[in-house]
Amino acid sequence: MSALLRLPDARESARRALWVAAAGCPGFYLFRYGLHDPVVALYAIFGALPLIMFCQVPGAPRERTRTLLTALPVGVLLVTAGTLLAVSSWAAACGMFVVGFVISYCSVGGPA
């Protein structure tokens, strides 16, 4: 274990792995054993993975928390829209096209 921790970025990777476990496991166990719903339990743990592994928000902890809480309603809205569009394949494909276009346009246009 000490040899692994000497590798470059090993401490950061270990810290992120602990955050994934701390964020995903409570939701997983709550839904799996508390509510007896294994599908939602998998959604809970796999929802925490990208949030911790791919989301790097700069700034102080208070600023990061404010940023993530500000983005939370948008995420809930997108998940709700995706769930409603999943009724048919065509609606889901069109919804993905619109979301992909908006994300591409926003990344090119920037905040200006």
C-alpha angles and dihedrals in degrees: 000000000000090000090054093050090055092064117102113274091004094127091051091049092049091049091051091048090053090049091052090052092045093048100040106036100063092053092044094052093042093054097035101047104013099047097018093230111132095179095057089043090060090048089053095053095040090047090058093050099069092037092060102028101045104025114088111171114183125220140054119326092257092053093046091051092049091049094049093045090050091052094046097084090051090051092049090049092050093048091049092048091048091050092050092046092050089079091092133018094234093052091048092049092049091047091052089049092053094046092047091049093049093048091048092047093048092049092052096040095043123192091311 
